[in-house]
Amino acid sequence: MGISIDNAMNLYNTYQTKDTTADKLSDTLSKDLSTATDDELMGVCKEFESYFLEQVFKSMQKMVPEHEYESASSKTMMEYYQDEMMANYAKSAANDGEGLGLAKMLYEQMKRNYEL
């Protein structure tokens, strides 16, 4: 069972129109977190750490020399899968164990700021 080009392009078009991680994070951070539970607050902090790591990974990827692509559509699909991979790596790194420790530091600071 394979994926057709039409299905892949539909998936990519859906990806292009969805909210970006930055938009979602911005929406979350614009809410009043003073009544958030500890789990919700830590979740926001992990989202931020994940976003931060995603940006670091993408910057690292830019350092790798580009390959010649056969067509514009294959380059577009390659970029899509690279973006998805970076986002998943970042989410995994932020949620597994301690991550960088950034989420924990943010969580402790936010608890002090919101006096929770």
C-alpha positions in Angstrom: 0.0 0.0 0.0 1.6 3.2 -1.1 0.8 6.9 -1.1 -0.1 8.5 -4.4 1.2 11.9 -5.5 -2.3 13.4 -5.2 -2.6 12.2 -1.6 0.9 13.5 -0.8 0.1 16.9 -2.3 -3.2 17.1 -0.4 -1.2 16.3 2.8 1.3 19.1 2.0 -1.5 21.6 1.1 -3.1 20.8 4.5 0.3 21.4 6.1 0.7 24.8 4.4 -2.7 26.1 5.7 -2.5 24.8 9.3 -1.4 27.1 12.1 2.3 27.1 12.7 3.9 26.1 15.9 4.7 29.7 16.6 1.1 30.7 16.1 -0.2 28.1 18.5 2.4 29.0 21.1 1.6 32.6 20.8 -2.1 31.9 21.3 -1.3 29.8 24.3 1.0 32.4 25.9 -1.5 35.2 25.3 -4.0 33.5 27.6 -4.2 34.3 31.3 -2.2 31.5 32.9 -2.7 32.7 36.5 -5.4 30.1 37.0 -3.6 27.3 35.2 -2.9 24.0 36.9 0.7 22.8 37.4 0.3 20.3 34.5 -1.1 23.0 32.2 1.7 25.4 33.1 4.4 22.7 32.6 2.7 21.8 29.2 3.1 25.4 28.1 6.7 25.5 29.2 7.4 22.2 27.3 5.7 23.7 24.2 8.1 26.6 24.4 11.1 24.4 24.8 10.0 22.3 21.9 9.6 25.4 19.7 13.0 26.6 20.7 14.6 23.3 19.9 12.8 23.2 16.5 14.3 26.5 15.6 17.8 25.4 16.7 17.4 22.2 14.6 16.2 24.2 11.6 19.2 26.5 11.9 21.5 23.5 12.0 19.9 22.0 9.0 20.6 25.2 7.0 24.3 24.6 7.6 24.1 21.3 5.5 24.8 21.9 1.8 21.7 21.5 -0.4 21.4 18.8 -2.9 20.3 19.3 -6.5 16.6 18.3 -6.7 15.1 16.8 -9.8 12.0 18.9 -9.7 10.3 21.7 -7.8 7.6 19.4 -6.5 10.1 16.9 -5.1 11.9 19.8 -3.4 8.6 21.0 -1.9 7.8 17.6 -0.5 11.3 17.1 0.8 11.0 20.4 2.7 7.7 19.4 4.1 9.0 16.1 5.5 12.1 17.8 6.9 9.9 20.4 8.7 7.8 17.6 10.1 10.9 15.6 11.2 12.4 18.7 12.9 9.1 19.4 14.8 8.9 15.8 15.9 12.5 15.6 17.0 12.1 18.9 19.0 8.9 17.7 20.6 10.5 14.4 21.5 13.6 16.1 22.9 11.5 18.5 25.0 9.2 15.8 26.4 11.7 13.0 27.1 13.3 13.2 30.5 14.7 16.6 31.4 15.2 17.9 27.8 17.4 21.0 28.0 16.0 21.9 31.4 14.6 25.1 29.8 10.9 24.0 30.5 11.7 23.4 34.1 13.3 26.8 34.6 10.4 28.6 32.8 7.9 26.6 34.9 9.6 27.7 38.2 9.8 31.3 37.1 6.1 31.3 35.9 5.0 29.8 39.2 6.8 32.7 41.1 5.4 35.3 38.7 1.8 34.0 39.1 2.3 33.2 42.8 1.0 29.7 42.4 
